[in-house]
């Protein structure tokens, strides 16, 4: 159950980071640069970290369903 709970938290942060990246990328002309320069890289780093954790937590499923020979 611990793995499932961790995955729910990781997926939530992954979704928030993805939406933040998309929003800041689409509206970067309208967001003050001082805010954009802090939020966009933070969201990108968070997204990358959460994506790696997501794959690690789901690696057994990936092996079983996607890496078949």
PQR file with spaces between the fields and no chain letter, atoms N, CA, C, O and H, PARSE charges and radii, in Angstrom:
ATOM       1  N    UNK     1       0.816   -1.197    0.000 -0.4000 1.5000
ATOM       2  CA   UNK     1       0.000    0.000    0.000 -0.0000 2.0000
ATOM       3  C    UNK     1       0.863    1.266    0.000  0.5500 1.7000
ATOM       4  O    UNK     1       0.462    2.305   -0.525 -0.5500 1.4000
ATOM       5  N    UNK     2       2.047    1.161    0.594 -0.4000 1.5000
ATOM       6  CA   UNK     2       2.948    2.310    0.642 -0.0000 2.0000
ATOM       7  C    UNK     2       3.330    2.773   -0.767  0.5500 1.7000
ATOM       8  O    UNK     2       3.377    3.975   -1.032 -0.5500 1.4000
ATOM       9  H    UNK     2       2.372    0.317    1.021  0.4000 1.0000
ATOM      10  N    UNK     3       3.598    1.838   -1.656 -0.4000 1.5000
ATOM      11  CA   UNK     3       3.986    2.173   -3.022 -0.0000 2.0000
ATOM      12  C    UNK     3       2.849    2.888   -3.746  0.5500 1.7000
ATOM      13  O    UNK     3       3.087    3.859   -4.465 -0.5500 1.4000
ATOM      14  H    UNK     3       3.560    0.863   -1.441  0.4000 1.0000
ATOM      15  N    UNK     4       1.631    2.423   -3.564 -0.4000 1.5000
ATOM      16  CA   UNK     4       0.472    3.041   -4.212 -0.0000 2.0000
ATOM      17  C    UNK     4       0.260    4.464   -3.701  0.5500 1.7000
ATOM      18  O    UNK     4      -0.023    5.367   -4.488 -0.5500 1.4000
ATOM      19  H    UNK     4       1.437    1.635   -2.980  0.4000 1.0000
ATOM      20  N    UNK     5       0.392    4.666   -2.416 -0.4000 1.5000
ATOM      21  CA   UNK     5       0.228    6.004   -1.838 -0.0000 2.0000
ATOM      22  C    UNK     5       1.313    6.942   -2.354  0.5500 1.7000
ATOM      23  O    UNK     5       1.031    8.093   -2.689 -0.5500 1.4000
ATOM      24  H    UNK     5       0.623    3.933   -1.777  0.4000 1.0000
ATOM      25  N    UNK     6       2.550    6.460   -2.421 -0.4000 1.5000
ATOM      26  CA   UNK     6       3.652    7.270   -2.940 -0.0000 2.0000
ATOM      27  C    UNK     6       3.409    7.620   -4.407  0.5500 1.7000
ATOM      28  O    UNK     6       3.664    8.746   -4.835 -0.5500 1.4000
ATOM      29  H    UNK     6       2.779    5.525   -2.149  0.4000 1.0000
ATOM      30  N    UNK     7       2.924    6.663   -5.159 -0.4000 1.5000
ATOM      31  CA   UNK     7       2.649    6.896   -6.574 -0.0000 2.0000
ATOM      32  C    UNK     7       1.564    7.945   -6.773  0.5500 1.7000
ATOM      33  O    UNK     7       1.650    8.751   -7.700 -0.5500 1.4000
ATOM      34  H    UNK     7       2.717    5.748   -4.812  0.4000 1.0000
ATOM      35  N    UNK     8       0.559    7.947   -5.931 -0.4000 1.5000
ATOM      36  CA   UNK     8      -0.497    8.966   -6.013 -0.0000 2.0000
ATOM      37  C    UNK     8       0.075   10.361   -5.776  0.5500 1.7000
ATOM      38  O    UNK     8      -0.287   11.311   -6.470 -0.5500 1.4000
ATOM      39  H    UNK     8       0.489    7.292   -5.179  0.4000 1.0000
ATOM      40  N    UNK     9       0.954   10.481   -4.811 -0.4000 1.5000
ATOM      41  CA   UNK     9       1.577   11.771   -4.516 -0.0000 2.0000
ATOM      42  C    UNK     9       2.475   12.204   -5.667  0.5500 1.7000
ATOM      43  O    UNK     9       2.435   13.360   -6.089 -0.5500 1.4000
ATOM      44  H    UNK     9       1.249    9.709   -4.247  0.4000 1.0000
ATOM      45  N    UNK    10       3.282   11.284   -6.174 -0.4000 1.5000
ATOM      46  CA   UNK    10       4.180   11.585   -7.295 -0.0000 2.0000
ATOM      47  C    UNK    10       3.373   11.999   -8.524  0.5500 1.7000
ATOM      48  O    UNK    10       3.729   12.965   -9.198 -0.5500 1.4000
ATOM      49  H    UNK    10       3.316   10.345   -5.831  0.4000 1.0000
ATOM      50  N    UNK    11       2.302   11.286   -8.818 -0.4000 1.5000
ATOM      51  CA   UNK    11       1.476   11.607   -9.983 -0.0000 2.0000
ATOM      52  C    UNK    11       0.822   12.980   -9.850  0.5500 1.7000
ATOM      53  O    UNK    11       0.672   13.698  -10.839 -0.5500 1.4000
ATOM      54  H    UNK    11       2.013   10.501   -8.270  0.4000 1.0000
ATOM      55  N    UNK    12       0.436   13.342   -8.636 -0.4000 1.5000
ATOM      56  CA   UNK    12      -0.155   14.671   -8.408 -0.0000 2.0000
ATOM      57  C    UNK    12       0.870   15.759   -8.696  0.5500 1.7000
ATOM      58  O    UNK    12       0.578   16.722   -9.406 -0.5500 1.4000
ATOM      59  H    UNK    12       0.557   12.759   -7.832  0.4000 1.0000
ATOM      60  N    UNK    13       2.074   15.603   -8.143 -0.4000 1.5000
ATOM      61  CA   UNK    13       3.124   16.586   -8.401 -0.0000 2.0000
ATOM      62  C    UNK    13       3.519   16.607   -9.878  0.5500 1.7000
ATOM      63  O    UNK    13       3.830   17.666  -10.424 -0.5500 1.4000
ATOM      64  H    UNK    13       2.311   14.821   -7.567  0.4000 1.0000
ATOM      65  N    UNK    14       3.506   15.456  -10.514 -0.4000 1.5000
ATOM      66  CA   UNK    14       3.837   15.362  -11.937 -0.0000 2.0000
ATOM      67  C    UNK    14       2.820   16.149  -12.770  0.5500 1.7000
ATOM      68  O    UNK    14       3.196   16.881  -13.685 -0.5500 1.4000
ATOM      69  H    UNK    14       3.253   14.596  -10.071  0.4000 1.0000
ATOM      70  N    UNK    15       1.553   15.998  -12.453 -0.4000 1.5000
ATOM      71  CA   UNK    15       0.500   16.716  -13.187 -0.0000 2.0000
ATOM      72  C    UNK    15       0.589   18.226  -12.957  0.5500 1.7000
ATOM      73  O    UNK    15       0.461   19.009  -13.897 -0.5500 1.4000
ATOM      74  H    UNK    15       1.247   15.404  -11.710  0.4000 1.0000
ATOM      75  N    UNK    16       0.807   18.626  -11.715 -0.4000 1.5000
ATOM      76  CA   UNK    16       0.916   20.055  -11.406 -0.0000 2.0000
ATOM      77  C    UNK    16       2.116   20.669  -12.126  0.5500 1.7000
ATOM      78  O    UNK    16       2.014   21.758  -12.690 -0.5500 1.4000
ATOM      79  H    UNK    16       0.911   17.989  -10.951  0.4000 1.0000
ATOM      80  N    UNK    17       3.239   19.976  -12.105 -0.4000 1.5000
ATOM      81  CA   UNK    17       4.440   20.484  -12.786 -0.0000 2.0000
ATOM      82  C    UNK    17       4.216   20.577  -14.288  0.5500 1.7000
ATOM      83  O    UNK    17       4.635   21.544  -14.924 -0.5500 1.4000
ATOM      84  H    UNK    17       3.321   19.091  -11.647  0.4000 1.0000
ATOM      85  N    UNK    18       3.551   19.566  -14.861 -0.4000 1.5000
ATOM      86  CA   UNK    18       3.265   19.574  -16.294 -0.0000 2.0000
ATOM      87  C    UNK    18       2.378   20.762  -16.663  0.5500 1.7000
ATOM      88  O    UNK    18       2.657   21.468  -17.633 -0.5500 1.4000
ATOM      89  H    UNK    18       3.210   18.780  -14.344  0.4000 1.0000
ATOM      90  N    UNK    19       1.323   20.982  -15.904 -0.4000 1.5000
ATOM      91  CA   UNK    19       0.421   22.105  -16.177 -0.0000 2.0000
ATOM      92  C    UNK    19       1.124   23.450  -15.985  0.5500 1.7000
ATOM      93  O    UNK    19       0.898   24.388  -16.750 -0.5500 1.4000
ATOM      94  H    UNK    19       1.097   20.409  -15.116  0.4000 1.0000
ATOM      95  N    UNK    20       1.963   23.540  -14.977 -0.4000 1.5000
ATOM      96  CA   UNK    20       2.712   24.778  -14.744 -0.0000 2.0000
ATOM      97  C    UNK    20       3.686   25.051  -15.882  0.5500 1.7000
ATOM      98  O    UNK    20       3.815   26.188  -16.335 -0.5500 1.4000
ATOM      99  H    UNK    20       2.146   22.779  -14.355  0.4000 1.0000
ATOM     100  N    UNK    21       4.372   24.010  -16.345 -0.4000 1.5000
ATOM     101  CA   UNK    21       5.287   24.174  -17.483 -0.0000 2.0000
ATOM     102  C    UNK    21       4.545   24.651  -18.724  0.5500 1.7000
ATOM     103  O    UNK    21       4.974   25.588  -19.398 -0.5500 1.4000
ATOM     104  H    UNK    21       4.268   23.086  -15.978  0.4000 1.0000
ATOM     105  N    UNK    22       3.433   23.997  -19.015 -0.4000 1.5000
ATOM     106  CA   UNK    22       2.650   24.370  -20.192 -0.0000 2.0000
ATOM     107  C    UNK    22       2.117   25.783  -20.111  0.5500 1.7000
ATOM     108  O    UNK    22       2.174   26.534  -21.084 -0.5500 1.4000
ATOM     109  H    UNK    22       3.085   23.236  -18.467  0.4000 1.0000
ATOM     110  N    UNK    23       1.600   26.143  -18.953 -0.4000 1.5000
ATOM     111  CA   UNK    23       1.027   27.481  -18.769 -0.0000 2.0000
ATOM     112  C    UNK    23       2.092   28.555  -18.872  0.5500 1.7000
ATOM     113  O    UNK    23       1.893   29.566  -19.548 -0.5500 1.4000
ATOM     114  H    UNK    23       1.554   25.532  -18.162  0.4000 1.0000
ATOM     115  N    UNK    24       3.223   28.347  -18.208 -0.4000 1.5000
ATOM     116  CA   UNK    24       4.275   29.367  -18.275 -0.0000 2.0000
ATOM     117  C    UNK    24       4.880   29.448  -19.670  0.5500 1.7000
ATOM     118  O    UNK    24       5.294   30.525  -20.100 -0.5500 1.4000
ATOM     119  H    UNK    24       3.384   27.527  -17.660  0.4000 1.0000
ATOM     120  N    UNK    25       4.938   28.328  -20.384 -0.4000 1.5000
ATOM     121  CA   UNK    25       5.474   28.353  -21.747 -0.0000 2.0000
ATOM     122  C    UNK    25       4.531   29.099  -22.690  0.5500 1.7000
ATOM     123  O    UNK    25       4.976   29.885  -23.527 -0.5500 1.4000
ATOM     124  H    UNK    25       4.602   27.454  -20.035  0.4000 1.0000
ATOM     125  N    UNK    26       3.223   28.848  -22.552 -0.4000 1.5000
ATOM     126  CA   UNK    26       2.258   29.505  -23.444 -0.0000 2.0000
ATOM     127  C    UNK    26       2.137   30.997  -23.174  0.5500 1.7000
ATOM     128  O    UNK    26       1.928   31.783  -24.098 -0.5500 1.4000
ATOM     129  H    UNK    26       2.862   28.209  -21.872  0.4000 1.0000
ATOM     130  N    UNK    27       2.268   31.389  -21.915 -0.4000 1.5000
ATOM     131  CA   UNK    27       2.032   32.783  -21.545 -0.0000 2.0000
ATOM     132  C    UNK    27       3.300   33.511  -21.122  0.5500 1.7000
ATOM     133  O    UNK    27       3.235   34.485  -20.373 -0.5500 1.4000
ATOM     134  H    UNK    27       2.438   30.751  -21.164  0.4000 1.0000
ATOM     135  N    UNK    28       4.457   33.045  -21.596 -0.4000 1.5000
ATOM     136  CA   UNK    28       5.702   33.669  -21.162 -0.0000 2.0000
ATOM     137  C    UNK    28       5.821   35.130  -21.594  0.5500 1.7000
ATOM     138  O    UNK    28       6.557   35.896  -20.972 -0.5500 1.4000
ATOM     139  H    UNK    28       4.510   32.253  -22.205  0.4000 1.0000
ATOM     140  N    UNK    29       5.108   35.526  -22.648 -0.4000 1.5000
ATOM     141  CA   UNK    29       5.139   36.932  -23.070 -0.0000 2.0000
ATOM     142  C    UNK    29       4.334   37.823  -22.131  0.5500 1.7000
ATOM     143  O    UNK    29       4.535   39.037  -22.109 -0.5500 1.4000
ATOM     144  H    UNK    29       4.510   34.904  -23.153  0.4000 1.0000
ATOM     145  N    UNK    30       3.436   37.243  -21.366 -0.4000 1.5000
ATOM     146  CA   UNK    30       2.544   38.016  -20.506 -0.0000 2.0000
ATOM     147  C    UNK    30       2.928   37.935  -19.029  0.5500 1.7000
ATOM     148  O    UNK    30       2.423   38.705  -18.212 -0.5500 1.4000
ATOM     149  H    UNK    30       3.272   36.257  -21.384  0.4000 1.0000
ATOM     150  N    UNK    31       3.805   37.021  -18.690 -0.4000 1.5000
ATOM     151  CA   UNK    31       4.267   36.858  -17.310 -0.0000 2.0000
ATOM     152  C    UNK    31       5.534   37.687  -17.139  0.5500 1.7000
ATOM     153  O    UNK    31       6.420   37.636  -17.992 -0.5500 1.4000
ATOM     154  H    UNK    31       4.216   36.395  -19.353  0.4000 1.0000
ATOM     155  N    UNK    32       5.636   38.448  -16.055 -0.4000 1.5000
ATOM     156  CA   UNK    32       6.887   39.183  -15.821 -0.0000 2.0000
ATOM     157  C    UNK    32       8.080   38.223  -15.786  0.5500 1.7000
ATOM     158  O    UNK    32       7.996   37.130  -15.225 -0.5500 1.4000
ATOM     159  H    UNK    32       4.916   38.489  -15.362  0.4000 1.0000
ATOM     160  N    UNK    33       9.169   38.643  -16.383 -0.4000 1.5000
ATOM     161  CA   UNK    33      10.332   37.774  -16.512 -0.0000 2.0000
ATOM     162  C    UNK    33      10.859   37.312  -15.159  0.5500 1.7000
ATOM     163  O    UNK    33      11.316   36.177  -15.028 -0.5500 1.4000
ATOM     164  H    UNK    33       9.238   39.531  -16.838  0.4000 1.0000
ATOM     165  N    UNK    34      10.802   38.174  -14.158 -0.4000 1.5000
ATOM     166  CA   UNK    34      11.313   37.792  -12.832 -0.0000 2.0000
ATOM     167  C    UNK    34      10.528   36.620  -12.249  0.5500 1.7000
ATOM     168  O    UNK    34      11.099   35.796  -11.534 -0.5500 1.4000
ATOM     169  H    UNK    34      10.431   39.097  -14.265  0.4000 1.0000
ATOM     170  N    UNK    35       9.256   36.532  -12.536 -0.4000 1.5000
ATOM     171  CA   UNK    35       8.428   35.411  -12.077 -0.0000 2.0000
ATOM     172  C    UNK    35       8.665   34.198  -12.965  0.5500 1.7000
ATOM     173  O    UNK    35       8.837   33.085  -12.469 -0.5500 1.4000
ATOM     174  H    UNK    35       8.792   37.201  -13.117  0.4000 1.0000
ATOM     175  N    UNK    36       8.673   34.412  -14.269 -0.4000 1.5000
ATOM     176  CA   UNK    36       8.883   33.313  -15.222 -0.0000 2.0000
ATOM     177  C    UNK    36      10.199   32.612  -14.973  0.5500 1.7000
ATOM     178  O    UNK    36      10.268   31.384  -15.009 -0.5500 1.4000
ATOM     179  H    UNK    36       8.532   35.317  -14.671  0.4000 1.0000
ATOM     180  N    UNK    37      11.243   33.378  -14.720 -0.4000 1.5000
ATOM     181  CA   UNK    37      12.584   32.819  -14.557 -0.0000 2.0000
ATOM     182  C    UNK    37      12.695   31.953  -13.308  0.5500 1.7000
ATOM     183  O    UNK    37      13.583   31.105  -13.223 -0.5500 1.4000
ATOM     184  H    UNK    37      11.187   34.376  -14.691  0.4000 1.0000
ATOM     185  N    UNK    38      11.811   32.155  -12.344 -0.4000 1.5000
ATOM     186  CA   UNK    38      11.816   31.316  -11.138 -0.0000 2.0000
ATOM     187  C    UNK    38      10.898   30.111  -11.283  0.5500 1.7000
ATOM     188  O    UNK    38      11.264   29.000  -10.900 -0.5500 1.4000
ATOM     189  H    UNK    38      11.090   32.844  -12.413  0.4000 1.0000
ATOM     190  N    UNK    39       9.708   30.324  -11.834 -0.4000 1.5000
ATOM     191  CA   UNK    39       8.691   29.275  -11.865 -0.0000 2.0000
ATOM     192  C    UNK    39       8.987   28.222  -12.931  0.5500 1.7000
ATOM     193  O    UNK    39       8.899   27.028  -12.644 -0.5500 1.4000
ATOM     194  H    UNK    39       9.411   31.227  -12.146  0.4000 1.0000
ATOM     195  N    UNK    40       9.329   28.623  -14.132 -0.4000 1.5000
ATOM     196  CA   UNK    40       9.493   27.674  -15.232 -0.0000 2.0000
ATOM     197  C    UNK    40      10.615   26.657  -14.976  0.5500 1.7000
ATOM     198  O    UNK    40      10.387   25.460  -15.151 -0.5500 1.4000
ATOM     199  H    UNK    40       9.401   29.593  -14.365  0.4000 1.0000
ATOM     200  N    UNK    41      11.803   27.082  -14.574 -0.4000 1.5000
ATOM     201  CA   UNK    41      12.847   26.078  -14.291 -0.0000 2.0000
ATOM     202  C    UNK    41      12.495   25.182  -13.095  0.5500 1.7000
ATOM     203  O    UNK    41      12.806   23.991  -13.101 -0.5500 1.4000
ATOM     204  H    UNK    41      11.989   28.054  -14.432  0.4000 1.0000
ATOM     205  N    UNK    42      11.853   25.747  -12.079 -0.4000 1.5000
ATOM     206  CA   UNK    42      11.456   24.946  -10.925 -0.0000 2.0000
ATOM     207  C    UNK    42      10.450   23.872  -11.340  0.5500 1.7000
ATOM     208  O    UNK    42      10.556   22.719  -10.922 -0.5500 1.4000
ATOM     209  H    UNK    42      11.601   26.714  -12.074  0.4000 1.0000
ATOM     210  N    UNK    43       9.478   24.257  -12.162 -0.4000 1.5000
ATOM     211  CA   UNK    43       8.501   23.286  -12.657 -0.0000 2.0000
ATOM     212  C    UNK    43       9.176   22.240  -13.548  0.5500 1.7000
ATOM     213  O    UNK    43       8.823   21.062  -13.492 -0.5500 1.4000
ATOM     214  H    UNK    43       9.392   25.193  -12.502  0.4000 1.0000
ATOM     215  N    UNK    44      10.126   22.655  -14.356 -0.4000 1.5000
ATOM     216  CA   UNK    44      10.841   21.719  -15.217 -0.0000 2.0000
ATOM     217  C    UNK    44      11.657   20.708  -14.428  0.5500 1.7000
ATOM     218  O    UNK    44      11.649   19.517  -14.740 -0.5500 1.4000
ATOM     219  H    UNK    44      10.412   23.612  -14.402  0.4000 1.0000
ATOM     220  N    UNK    45      12.356   21.181  -13.413 -0.4000 1.5000
ATOM     221  CA   UNK    45      13.146   20.280  -12.570 -0.0000 2.0000
ATOM     222  C    UNK    45      12.246   19.338  -11.783  0.5500 1.7000
ATOM     223  O    UNK    45      12.552   18.155  -11.635 -0.5500 1.4000
ATOM     224  H    UNK    45      12.362   22.148  -13.160  0.4000 1.0000
ATOM     225  N    UNK    46      11.141   19.863  -11.281 -0.4000 1.5000
ATOM     226  CA   UNK    46      10.179   19.033  -10.551 -0.0000 2.0000
ATOM     227  C    UNK    46       9.601   17.974  -11.472  0.5500 1.7000
ATOM     228  O    UNK    46       9.495   16.808  -11.093 -0.5500 1.4000
ATOM     229  H    UNK    46      10.892   20.824  -11.401  0.4000 1.0000
ATOM     230  N    UNK    47       9.225   18.375  -12.683 -0.4000 1.5000
ATOM     231  CA   UNK    47       8.661   17.438  -13.643 -0.0000 2.0000
ATOM     232  C    UNK    47       9.652   16.320  -13.973  0.5500 1.7000
ATOM     233  O    UNK    47       9.284   15.146  -14.002 -0.5500 1.4000
ATOM     234  H    UNK    47       9.310   19.322  -12.991  0.4000 1.0000
ATOM     235  N    UNK    48      10.892   16.686  -14.218 -0.4000 1.5000
ATOM     236  CA   UNK    48      11.916   15.687  -14.552 -0.0000 2.0000
ATOM     237  C    UNK    48      12.141   14.715  -13.400  0.5500 1.7000
ATOM     238  O    UNK    48      12.224   13.505  -13.610 -0.5500 1.4000
ATOM     239  H    UNK    48      11.191   17.640  -14.195  0.4000 1.0000
ATOM     240  N    UNK    49      12.239   15.238  -12.200 -0.4000 1.5000
ATOM     241  CA   UNK    49      12.461   14.395  -11.024 -0.0000 2.0000
ATOM     242  C    UNK    49      11.279   13.454  -10.800  0.5500 1.7000
ATOM     243  O    UNK    49      11.467   12.261  -10.562 -0.5500 1.4000
ATOM     244  H    UNK    49      12.172   16.221  -12.029  0.4000 1.0000
ATOM     245  N    UNK    50      10.063   13.995  -10.877 -0.4000 1.5000
ATOM     246  CA   UNK    50       8.866   13.176  -10.661 -0.0000 2.0000
ATOM     247  C    UNK    50       8.705   12.122  -11.760  0.5500 1.7000
ATOM     248  O    UNK    50       8.230   11.017  -11.496 -0.5500 1.4000
ATOM     249  H    UNK    50       9.911   14.965  -11.071  0.4000 1.0000
ATOM     250  N    UNK    51       9.098   12.459  -12.980 -0.4000 1.5000
ATOM     251  CA   UNK    51       9.008   11.485  -14.076 -0.0000 2.0000
ATOM     252  C    UNK    51       9.936   10.303  -13.828  0.5500 1.7000
ATOM     253  O    UNK    51       9.563    9.154  -14.065 -0.5500 1.4000
ATOM     254  H    UNK    51       9.484   13.356  -13.194  0.4000 1.0000
ATOM     255  N    UNK    52      11.133   10.583  -13.356 -0.4000 1.5000
ATOM     256  CA   UNK    52      12.083    9.506  -13.051 -0.0000 2.0000
ATOM     257  C    UNK    52      11.545    8.643  -11.904  0.5500 1.7000
ATOM     258  O    UNK    52      11.591    7.416  -11.980 -0.5500 1.4000
ATOM     259  H    UNK    52      11.436   11.516  -13.164  0.4000 1.0000
ATOM     260  N    UNK    53      11.037    9.275  -10.847 -0.4000 1.5000
ATOM     261  CA   UNK    53      10.475    8.524   -9.722 -0.0000 2.0000
ATOM     262  C    UNK    53       9.285    7.697  -10.176  0.5500 1.7000
ATOM     263  O    UNK    53       9.122    6.554   -9.748 -0.5500 1.4000
ATOM     264  H    UNK    53      11.000   10.273  -10.785  0.4000 1.0000
ATOM     265  N    UNK    54       8.451    8.265  -11.039 -0.4000 1.5000
ATOM     266  CA   UNK    54       7.286    7.562  -11.575 -0.0000 2.0000
ATOM     267  C    UNK    54       7.711    6.292  -12.324  0.5500 1.7000
ATOM     268  O    UNK    54       7.114    5.231  -12.145 -0.5500 1.4000
ATOM     269  H    UNK    54       8.583    9.193  -11.386  0.4000 1.0000
ATOM     270  N    UNK    55       8.725    6.407  -13.146 -0.4000 1.5000
ATOM     271  CA   UNK    55       9.208    5.237  -13.900 -0.0000 2.0000
ATOM     272  C    UNK    55       9.799    4.197  -12.951  0.5500 1.7000
ATOM     273  O    UNK    55       9.567    3.000  -13.125 -0.5500 1.4000
ATOM     274  H    UNK    55       9.211    7.270  -13.291  0.4000 1.0000
ATOM     275  N    UNK    56      10.554    4.635  -11.961 -0.4000 1.5000
ATOM     276  CA   UNK    56      11.148    3.705  -10.996 -0.0000 2.0000
ATOM     277  C    UNK    56      10.051    2.951  -10.245  0.5500 1.7000
ATOM     278  O    UNK    56      10.139    1.735  -10.072 -0.5500 1.4000
ATOM     279  H    UNK    56      10.742    5.607  -11.820  0.4000 1.0000
ATOM     280  N    UNK    57       9.030    3.662   -9.803 -0.4000 1.5000
ATOM     281  CA   UNK    57       7.943    3.021   -9.063 -0.0000 2.0000
ATOM     282  C    UNK    57       7.128    2.069   -9.931  0.5500 1.7000
ATOM     283  O    UNK    57       6.566    1.099   -9.423 -0.5500 1.4000
ATOM     284  H    UNK    57       8.958    4.649   -9.943  0.4000 1.0000
ATOM     285  N    UNK    58       7.060    2.331  -11.220 -0.4000 1.5000
ATOM     286  CA   UNK    58       6.269    1.512  -12.124 -0.0000 2.0000
ATOM     287  C    UNK    58       7.114    0.565  -12.967  0.5500 1.7000
ATOM     288  O    UNK    58       6.616    0.000  -13.941 -0.5500 1.4000
ATOM     289  H    UNK    58       7.517    3.119  -11.632  0.4000 1.0000
ATOM     290  N    UNK    59       8.387    0.381  -12.610 -0.4000 1.5000
ATOM     291  CA   UNK    59       9.274   -0.403  -13.462 -0.0000 2.0000
ATOM     292  C    UNK    59       8.831   -1.853  -13.598  0.5500 1.7000
ATOM     293  O    UNK    59       8.975   -2.441  -14.670 -0.5500 1.4000
ATOM     294  H    UNK    59       8.792    0.840  -11.819  0.4000 1.0000
ATOM     295  N    UNK    60       8.303   -2.427  -12.549 -0.4000 1.5000
ATOM     296  CA   UNK    60       7.817   -3.810  -12.645 -0.0000 2.0000
ATOM     297  C    UNK    60       6.708   -3.924  -13.684  0.5500 1.7000
ATOM     298  O    UNK    60       6.685   -4.873  -14.467 -0.5500 1.4000
ATOM     299  H    UNK    60       8.186   -1.949  -11.678  0.4000 1.0000
ATOM     300  N    UNK    61       5.797   -2.966  -13.695 -0.4000 1.5000
ATOM     301  CA   UNK    61       4.713   -2.973  -14.676 -0.0000 2.0000
ATOM     302  C    UNK    61       5.281   -2.775  -16.080  0.5500 1.7000
ATOM     303  O    UNK    61       4.841   -3.427  -17.026 -0.5500 1.4000
ATOM     304  H    UNK    61       5.816   -2.195  -13.058  0.4000 1.0000
ATOM     305  N    UNK    62       6.246   -1.886  -16.213 -0.4000 1.5000
ATOM     306  CA   UNK    62       6.875   -1.629  -17.512 -0.0000 2.0000
ATOM     307  C    UNK    62       7.551   -2.895  -18.023  0.5500 1.7000
ATOM     308  O    UNK    62       7.397   -3.260  -19.188 -0.5500 1.4000
ATOM     309  H    UNK    62       6.603   -1.356  -15.444  0.4000 1.0000
ATOM     310  N    UNK    63       8.300   -3.564  -17.147 -0.4000 1.5000
ATOM     311  CA   UNK    63       8.961   -4.812  -17.535 -0.0000 2.0000
ATOM     312  C    UNK    63       7.944   -5.859  -17.969  0.5500 1.7000
ATOM     313  O    UNK    63       8.132   -6.537  -18.979 -0.5500 1.4000
ATOM     314  H    UNK    63       8.424   -3.268  -16.200  0.4000 1.0000
ATOM     315  N    UNK    64       6.889   -5.984  -17.218 -0.4000 1.5000
ATOM     316  CA   UNK    64       5.888   -7.025  -17.481 -0.0000 2.0000
ATOM     317  C    UNK    64       5.092   -6.765  -18.757  0.5500 1.7000
ATOM     318  O    UNK    64       4.810   -7.703  -19.504 -0.5500 1.4000
ATOM     319  H    UNK    64       6.735   -5.433  -16.397  0.4000 1.0000
ATOM     320  N    UNK    65       4.732   -5.533  -19.018 -0.4000 1.5000
ATOM     321  CA   UNK    65       3.827   -5.216  -20.112 -0.0000 2.0000
ATOM     322  C    UNK    65       4.473   -4.583  -21.341  0.5500 1.7000
ATOM     323  O    UNK    65       3.933   -4.701  -22.441 -0.5500 1.4000
ATOM     324  H    UNK    65       4.961   -4.771  -18.411  0.4000 1.0000
ATOM     325  N    UNK    66       5.575   -3.938  -21.187 -0.4000 1.5000
ATOM     326  CA   UNK    66       6.171   -3.207  -22.316 -0.0000 2.0000
ATOM     327  C    UNK    66       7.487   -3.775  -22.797  0.5500 1.7000
ATOM     328  O    UNK    66       7.868   -3.545  -23.944 -0.5500 1.4000
ATOM     329  H    UNK    66       6.013   -3.842  -20.294  0.4000 1.0000
ATOM     330  N    UNK    67       8.178   -4.494  -21.973 -0.4000 1.5000
ATOM     331  CA   UNK    67       9.493   -4.996  -22.357 -0.0000 2.0000
ATOM     332  C    UNK    67       9.443   -6.481  -22.677  0.5500 1.7000
ATOM     333  O    UNK    67      10.440   -7.191  -22.544 -0.5500 1.4000
ATOM     334  H    UNK    67       7.868   -4.681  -21.041  0.4000 1.0000
ATOM     335  N    UNK    68       8.280   -6.940  -23.099 -0.4000 1.5000
ATOM     336  CA   UNK    68       8.143   -8.347  -23.473 -0.0000 2.0000
ATOM     337  C    UNK    68       8.958   -8.617  -24.716  0.5500 1.7000
ATOM     338  O    UNK    68       9.195   -7.721  -25.527 -0.5500 1.4000
ATOM     339  H    UNK    68       7.470   -6.364  -23.208  0.4000 1.0000
ATOM     340  N    UNK    69       9.382   -9.852  -24.858 -0.4000 1.5000
ATOM     341  CA   UNK    69      10.106  -10.213  -26.083 -0.0000 2.0000
ATOM     342  C    UNK    69       9.193  -10.893  -27.048  0.5500 1.7000
ATOM     343  O    UNK    69       9.620  -11.273  -28.139 -0.5500 1.4000
ATOM     344  H    UNK    69       9.189  -10.579  -24.200  0.4000 1.0000
